[in-house]
Amino acid sequence: MTEVFSQPSVLIVGAGPTGLAAALSLARARIPVRLIDRTREPGRQSRAIGIQARTLELFEQHRIVEPFLARGHRAHVANLYSNGQRRARLDFDPLFTRYPYLLFLDQSETERILAAQLASFGVEVERGCELLELHQGAAGISADVRRADGRQEALRCAWLIAADGAHSTVRHHLGMQFDGETLAQSFLLADIDASTPWSDDEFHVFASGDGLAALFPYGHGRYRLIADHKTMLPAAPEGAMPVPTLEECRSVVERRVHHPVSIADMTWGSYFRINSRMVRFLRMERVFFAGDAAHVHSPAGAQGMNTGIQEAFNLGWKLARVLAGAPERLLDTYHAERSPIERIVLRQTSFMTQLVEADHGPLKLLRERVMPALVALGPLRDAARQAVSELSIQYRRSPLTLERVLDGGPRAGERAPDACVRVIDGPLGKAPGKGRIFDLHDPASFSLFLLVDEETVRAADVAEHAGDASPAAGSGAEALRHFAEAIERAMPQAVRVWWLAELEEGDVPLAGEGAPTLGDAYGRTRPAFYLVRPDGYICARGRTGSDLHGLLRHCETWFAPAPSPKPSAQ
């Protein structure tokens, strides 16, 4: 018997990190969402373990980073060896972030933390719930699902996010091609207890004629071992692949690491085959693809899970705006912004895998002779840090960016960095005081940061003592006040306006701030504005005057609800 239940605005298929992040983004924006997964229990096997700095920044803005930091293990340095000799060392400490490291944490723990946060918004993962049929129409999607108790449900929704993994049921239902190739080797994964000669805040990648091996620390003598397997394992159903043995792990380490590493125990192990594939289009009418359903690749660089989570945050706010009345063309920017990044990730991970596996020829020469010299160069070393940590991801070519020249600061399309600021005024009667950009930004809204100078601050202080705390009471701020009101009218309940200035000399730093000053992070132009998207990227920046009118038109074009039709004359 088929039953019909209450319908969500968005159905998400797949409750891995990508699906959970998408649901969290939508739930925070108060969008009705359902999240289904055909497995009856959360996953216990953990392929993805690395969380990059940019993902941690986004978790901070969603107010969920602390559980990750408490449970994860931080590695500040990456080392690359060739035949036992270290060829390159890359430390992350100089990164312009509060998270200058790679955080290692079981994927199962990542999912548990995200699911707990999602539950706080009243959304539970519906496990044992399988998608059976899917049909798209002009007005929405019809889907048949089978629930854990065996009953079938006819479900309708406006949009669907396919986050159901490399063997995506949604992708197969829609006949989507998954272009690419299956690589000619398999990989071994194992969680081991080991004694090593290194500090446990570093991770190590070893290349040799016998193949690749890597050791990633969990802390307290626990490591994740990854090694390529020269023999291509036959295809097998999920859970039916052979399991590596403790002796095989010891043999891999002995032949490839060339350092005194002693393995005491193996707590978990698995094999997997590597594919390098992606869909041609991330959107098919009312269906969007994200995470492994959209792309799969080598684990080199710990990019896969992070890429999926960031896709989810990119898509979530856009769906929320369209459901609030913004033009549907906003959703096309999901593919426009994320597909180029996916292609870069596939190329980079494929190249990195080939580089560390090469046992002869130009790639081996590059790894052993050329790369150490390149990494020694400051600008190239900085670029490598930015790329691995994903802090360099940007959308400067996106149609959503409005760029105007300022004196320094990040450009439109780039990530909005954190900064310590003096809050002059803010939404909901926010009292003046010290703050940080990441604390002020709400990932369910746009943030309009109006950067003002000391003259405006002093005028506001005088006005406050006179009984008017509005910064617009000061001279020169009237135009900014009217502009901010116009933006708020164009995007009702979707933008939060903050008046910010530099901290005063002698201000006591915020506890654990780890952030630069406003001028160091956002340049010296005053007054100026930065409009930050819900996913933490700068949508637009500029000066007062004509730039303000350009921003208003930009917001009305892309983010504002369509005006209600005027009633016809009787």
N, C-alpha and C positions, 0 to 999 in steps of 0.2 A: 504494500500500500504506500502511495506517495502522499506526503503531507506538505503543506505550505506553511512556512513560519515567517516571522518578521524579517524584513529584508534590510541588509546593510547598504550604505552608499558604495562601499568598496569591499570586495572579497579578495583575500590574500590566500593563495595556495602555497603552502610550504612554511613551516615554522622553524627554519634554521635562523642563523644570525640576520640574514637579509630580510626575511619575512617578518621577524620580530621587530627589527628596526623600522621597517615600513609601517607596521601597525602602531608602533610607539609614536612615530611622527604624526600619523593621522589622528590617533586618539588624543594626543596633546592639543591638536587643533579642533577637538570636539567633533570629529567626523565619525559617524557610525561605521564600524568596521567589524568584519568577522575573519578570523584566522584559523584555517583548517590544515590538518596534517594527517596523512594516512597512517603514519606510525602510531602505535598505541602508547609508546613510552618515549620520553626524551632520549636523544642519542647518547650513548656512553662512549663510543669510539670518537677519537678526537684528532682529526687530521690537521685542522688549522689551529695554530697555537700562538701566532705572532700578532700583536696589536700595535699598529704604527702610531706615531705621534699625532698625526692629523685626526685619526679616529678617536684618540683619547681627548683631543680638544673638543670634538663634537659631543662626546659623552659628557664632558664637563658642562657644556652649554645646555645639555639635557638634564643636568643635575644628577647624573648617575655614575660619575667617574670614580668616586671613592671606593665602592665595592671592588672595582677592577684593580685599583692600586693596592688595596688591602690583600687581595688574593693572588695577584700576579707577581712575577719575578722580573726585575729590571736588568737589562743587559745594555751597557753603554758603549760597547766596542765590538766591531766585527773584524775578524781575522780571516785572511785567505792564504792557504798554504798550497804549495806545489811540490810534490815528492818530499814532504816533510819540512821544507823550508818556507818560512813565512814570507809571502811576496807583497802583501798589502795589509794595512791596518787602518780602519776607518772608525774614528770615535765620533759619537753623536753629541757630546757635551756642548759644542759651540752652536748647536741649533737654536734658533730664535723662537723658543717655546718653553713652556713649563715642563714638557715631557721629552727631554733629550735622550731618549732611549727606546729600545724595542721591548715591549712588555710581553712576557710569555705566560700564557694561561690556557688551560684546556678549553677547547671549543664548547664542551659540555657546560663548563662554568660560565662562559660568556652567554650561552643561551639561557642558563638558569637566572642570571642577573637581569637580562633583558625581559624575560618572562615575568619575573617578580615585579619589575617596574611597570610593565604593561598591565598586570593585574591591579595595580594601584589606581589605574584609570577605568577599572571595571571590565577589562577585556581579558578573557581567558582563551588559551589555545584549545581548540576543539580537536582532540586527538582521536585516532581511529576513524576519521572522517575523510572519505575518498571521493574525489571528483570523478563522475561517471560520464557526463555529457556536457557539452558547452556549445551555445549558439549565441551569436551576436546579432543585434538589431540596431536600428537607428535610435531607439529610445533606451536601450540598455542591454544587459546580458541575461540570458536564461541558462541556468546550470542545474544539473541533477547531481546530488551528492548522496552517498550512502554513509549514514552515521554509524557510530561504534556499536549501537544496539541492533544494527541490521536494517533499520527503517530507512527509506529513501525520502529525500526532501527536494522539492522543486523550489529553487531559489532564484530570485531576481536581484540584480545589483546594477549600479550605473557603470562601474569600472572594476577591472580585475587585474591583480598583480600576480604574475607567475614567478614565484620564488621557490619552485619545487625541484631544484637541483639539476644535475647534469642529464638525468634521464627524464626530463620534464614531461609530465602527462599533458599539461596545457600545450606545450610546444608540439607534441605529437597530434593532439586533437586538431590543431590549426594547420598542420602540415608545414610547419616552419622548417626551413633548412638550417642545419647546424654546420656551417662551413668550416673546413680545416682538415686536420689529420690526426691519426693515432700514432704517437711516437713509437720508436722501435724498441723501447725498453720499458721495464717496470721499475717500481720503486719499493723499497722496504722502509717501513716505519716501525719504531720500537721505543717504548719508554723504559729506560734502564736506570738502575742504581750503579753509579760508577765513581771511581776515584781518579782525579785528573791532576796534572801539575799546574793548572791555571786557576785564576780567580773566577768565581762563578758569576761575575758581572760582565763576562765576555762570551761571545759565541764564535764558533770556528767552522770553517768550510775547508775540506781537504780534497785536493785533486791529485791523482796519481795514475800511473799506467793501469792499475787495477780497477780504477773507477772513482766515483765521487762518494764522499762521506761527509756528514755534517753533524755537529753536536750543539744542541741548543739547551741552555740551563733552565731548569725549573727552580733551582735552589735546593739547599740541604742535600747535595749529592745526587740529585735526580736530573736526568737529561733526556731529551728527545734525540734519538739517532735516526738520521735519514741517509739512505744509500741507494744508488742505482743498482738495478739487477740486470745483468747483461743478457740473461735469457728472457725472452718475451713470454710472459705467463699467458696461458690460454684464457679466453673469456669465461667468466663464471658468474652465476647469479650472486646478488649481494649477500654477503655472509658466508659464501661457499669457497672463497679464495683460501689457499693454504696459509698457514700462520708461520712466520719465521721463528726459529728456535734460538735459545740463549747461545748455543754454540755457534750458530751462524752469525749472530751479532758480534761475538768475540772474534771470529775469523775476519769479519769486515774491518773491525777496528785495528786488529793486528796488521793486516795487509795494507791498509790505506792511511791510517793516521800517523804512523811513524813517531809516536810519542808514548810515554808510559801511562797508558790508560787501562785501568783494571775494572772490568764489569762484574758486579756482584750478583745482580738479579735483573730479570726482565719482567715488568708488571703487565705489559700489554704490547702486542705487535700485530702488524698487518702488512699486506702488499697492496699496491694499487697501480693501475696502468695510467699513463699520462696521455691526455689528449690536448691538442691546441686548437680550439674551435670557438666560434662565436656566431650569433645570429646576425643576419644582415640588417634587420631593423628591430629596434627596441620597442617599437609600438606597432601593433596591428589593430587598427580601429580602436576598440575599447579595452584592449589587453596590452599590458606592459610586461616586459621581461627584465629580470634583475638577478644578480648573483650568478650562481652556476647554471641557472636556466638560460642565461644570456651568454655566458662565456666560461670556458674552462681552459686551464693552462698549467704549466709547470709550477711547483710550489716555490721555485727560486725567488727570493726576495720577500717572501711573506706578503704577497699583494692580494691574493684572491679574496679572502674573507673581508679584508678592509675595503676593497673595491666594491663588493656587494653592499656593505653597510652604507658606504657613501652614496651609492646609487639610490638606496632606499630613502635617505634623507633628502637627496636631490628631487626625487619624484614626489615624496609625501606632501611637501608644502604646495607644490604645483597643483596636485589633485585637490587639495583643500581650497585653494583660491578659485579654481574652476567651479567647484561645488558651491562656492559662495557667490558665483555670478561672473567671474572673470572670463575673458574670451577663451574658447577651447584651444586656439592656436598656441596658448601657453604650454600645452602638453607636448607639442612637437619639439620644444626646446630640450626635452629630456633626452631624446635621441641625438639632437644636435650637439649637446654638451657632453654627454657621456660616451657615445660611440667612439669618438676619436681617442678618448682616454683608454677605453678597452683595447683598441688596436695597439696603442703604445705598450700597454701592459703585456699583451700577447707577444709582441716583438721583443720586448726587453727580457721577459722570462725565458723565452726560447733561446735568445742569444746567451743569456747567463748560463743556462743549462749546457749549451754546446761548449761555452768557454771553459767551464770547470771540468767537463768530461773529456776534452781533447787530449789525446796522448801523443799526437805528432802534428806537424804542419803549422800553418800560420796562426791558428788559434792558440796552440800551445806556446808559440813564440810570443804572441800578444799577452798571454797570461803571465809568463815568467819574466819577460824582458820589458815590454812596453808598458803594461798596466802599472807596475810599481813606480815607474817614472812619472806617469800621468797622475796617479793618486798623490804623489808628493807635491804636485802643483796646487797651491791654495785654492784658486777659483774652481778647478775641476774637482777637488776634494769637497768643496762646499756644495757644488752641484750634485755630487753623488749623495751627500747627506740629505739634501732636499728631496731628491728623487726617491730614495729608499723610504724616507719617513712620510712621503706623500704630501709634504708641505708645499711642494712646487705645483700641485694641481691647480689649474686656473681655467677660467671661462672667458678670457679676454675677447675672444671672437664671437661670443654668444650675442644674439640679437637683444638679450636682456640687459646688456651692459651699456651704460652711458658714461663715457670717459671725458673729463675735462682736465686740463693741465693744472697741477698744483705744485707748490714748492715741497717736493718730497712726498712720502707716504705711499701706501699700496695703491695700485691702479684698480679701476673698475674691472671686475672679473676675477680678481685675486682674493685669497682668503683674508678675512678681517682679523688682524692680529690682536692679541690682548694688549692692554695698556692700563697703567694706573692713572686715574683721572680725578679731577675735582668736579663733583656733580653740583651744578648750579640749580637745576630744576629738572623734574622728570614726571612721568605719568603717575596717576593715582596719588598725587600729593607727596611724591618722594621728597623727603627732607634733604636739604643740601648736605654735602659731606664728601668723604672719599669713597672711591669705588673702583671697580675693574670692568673693562669692556665685557668680558665673558660673563660676569655676574649680572650686568645690566641687560644683556641681550636675551630675549625670550624666543626660543626656537619655534614657537607657535605664531610669531608675528615678525613683521619687518621692524627694524630699529633705525630711526632717523637720528643720527648724531649731529648736532649743531655745535661746531667748535668755535668758541668765542674767545676774545682777547681779554686782557686785564681791565681795559677801560669798561667793557660791558659788565665784567664781574663787579667792579667797584660801583658802577651805576646800580646794579642789581642789589648790592649790599646796602646802598643808601636807600633804595626803594623799600627793601625789607624792613629797615628800621622805621620807615615812614608808614608801614602797614601794608605795602604792596610787594609780595614776594616774587611776582612775575618778572623774569628777566626782560620782558618787553617794556617794563616801566623805565628801563635805562635808555639813554639816547642811542640811536643807531640800531636798535633791535626791533623796531616796530615792523619793518619789512619781513624780518625772519619770523616773527610771531604770526603775521598774516599768511606767510607761506606755509608754515607748519600746520596751521588750521586748514588750509586748502588741501594739503596732502591727507590730513585726517578725514576730511569730508570725502575725498576721492576714494579712499580705502577705509571705510568705517570699520572700527574694531579690528583693524589688521595692521596698524602701525603704532609704535610707541616712540614718542619724541623725547630726546634727552638733550639738555643744554650742558655742555662740558667745557672745562678749561684745565689748564695745567695745575698740578698740585703746587701749593705755595711752598716757598723755601722754608725748610725746617719742619715740614709735615712728617709725622712719624709714618714709616712704611707700613703697609697693610701686612698682616701676618701671612707668611707663606706666599707673598704676592708673585714673585718670580716673573715680573712683567716690566717692560720699559716705561718711560714716561710717554705722555700723549704726544709731545712733539717728536720724540725719537721714533715712535711707531707710525704716526699719522701726518708727519710733516709740519711746517711752520705757517702755512697760509691761514690767516684769520680775518674775518669769519669765513668758515667753510662748512660744507655738509658732506656726510657720508651716509648713504642709504645701504643698510646691510640686510640681505635676504634672510629668511628664516633658517636656511642651511649654513649660515655663517660666512657667506661670500659677499663681497661688495658689489652691489647692483649698480650704483652710480656715485659719483663724487663731483664736486665743483665748488664754485665761489657763489657769493650772493650776486644779485642782479639777474642778467639774462639766463644764467645757468639754472636758477631756481625755476623759472618758467619752463625751461627745457625738461627739468625733472618732473614737473607736474604733468606735462604732456606725456612723458614716458610712462608714468604710473597710470595715467588714464588709458593709455593704449594697451598696456599689458596686464595690469593687475586689478583695475577697478571693475566693479560690477557694471554690466551694461545698463544704461538708463532705462527706466520703465517707460513703455510706450505711452504717449499722451492719449487721453480718451478722445475719441472722435467727436466732432461737433454734432449736436443733435439738430 
